[in-house]
Amino acid sequence: MASIFSKIIAGEIPSYKVAENEKFFAFLDINPLAKGHTLVIPKQEVDYIFDLDDTALGEINVFAKKIADAIRKAVSCQRVGIMVIGMEVPHAHIHLIPVNKESDMILSNPRVKLERSEFEEIAGIIKEHIEPGL
């Protein structure tokens, strides 16, 4: 059975897509820790990020860096934190979270509630800041 993320990639479940290329897909977390919290996933359905081959592991990190650069330009924050846990959904994924202090990265923190229009707006702003040729 396909993971929820594979269904998002296939367009079976709607998402607030930020970017994609032939191998990776980035979209806003619908239960974000901060405005602009983005998930980066491989299109290849693999449960554990370190099960990706070395090339794909390097490429997903380069892809995530480009998304993080766009998030940092789009959202007021000191940094974009990166987190990989992989327990929540059985499909490898990287969390990119706008942060101003270390404690902003705690998954048990209260989540930000955003309206659909806010998700659409922030996704659009992030897209505007993605360098061409992703």
N, C-alpha and C positions, 0 to 999 in steps of 0.2 A: 504494500500500500504506500502511495506517495506521501511524503511529509507535507505539512501545511506550507512549508517554504517552496516545495516543488510545485504545489498548486498555485502559489502566488506567481512564480516564474511563468507558469503556463497560462496565466490570466484567468484561472478558474476562481480565484479569490482576489478581490480588489486590493490594491495597495497604493501607497503614496510613493511611487517610484521616483528615485533621485537620479539613478544612472544605471546603465547596463552596457555590457559588451558581449562578445560571443561566449565568454567563460564565467562572468560574474554579474551579480545583480545587487543593487543597493536600494533600500527603501526605508521610510521612516518607521520606527517602532511605534505601534499603535498604543502602547502603554509606557510612554517615555519617562525616563528619569529627568530629562530636561528637554526643552524645546530644541529640536534639531537632532535628537537621539536617533541614530541611523544604524541599520543592520546591513552588513555586507556578507553575501553568501556566494558560494560557488554554485553554478548551475548544475554541476555534477552532484548528485545526491550521495553524500558521504556523511556519516554520523559524526566522526571525530576529526577535528581539523588536522591533527597530526597523521591521519591516514591519507591525506592528500600527498601526491608525490612531491618531491622537492621543488620541481619547476612550478607546479600549481600553487604550492605554499608560498613561494616567493612572489608569484604573480598576484595572488590575492592580497598580499600585504602592500604591494605597489599600487594596486587598484584602491585599496582602503586609504592609503596615504593621499591620493588625489581627492578622494571624497572628503577626508578630514580637512584638507586644505580649503576646500570649498565651504565646509561647515564653519570653519574658523572665520572666514570672510563674511559669512551670512548671519552668524549668531554672535552676540556679545558674550565672549568667554575668554579666559586666559589661555586655555589649551583645549584640545580635543583628546580625551582619554580613550584608551583602547582596552577592551576587556574581552577575553575569550574564556568561557566556562564550558559551554556545550552540554549542559544538563537539561536545559529547559525544553529544547526541541531537538529531535534526533536528526539534525541536519547542521553541518558545520556552519558557524556564523561568528562574525566579529561585531561587537558593539562599539560604536563610535559615539562618545558622549561628551557634549560640551560641558566643561567643568571650570570652576573657579577655585576649588579647594579639593583636597583628597577625598574628603567625606562625601563629595558629590557622586562618587563611584560606587556607593554601597547599594546593592540591589534591593535591600529591604527598605530603602528610603521611600517616602510617599511619592507616588507618581504624579506627573503633571497631567492635568485634564485639559484637553484641547478640543475645540470644535472642528468639524470637518473643514470649514473655511480656513482655520488656522493651520491645519495640516497641509492643505493645498497651497497656502501662501508660503510656508516655510520650505516645502518641497520645491516650489518654483524659484525661490530665492537661492537655495543651494544649487539648483540646476544652472542658474545664471552664472555661478562662480566656478563651475567645473571647466577646467582647461580643455580646449578642443583636442580631439584625438584620443579620447579615453578608450 
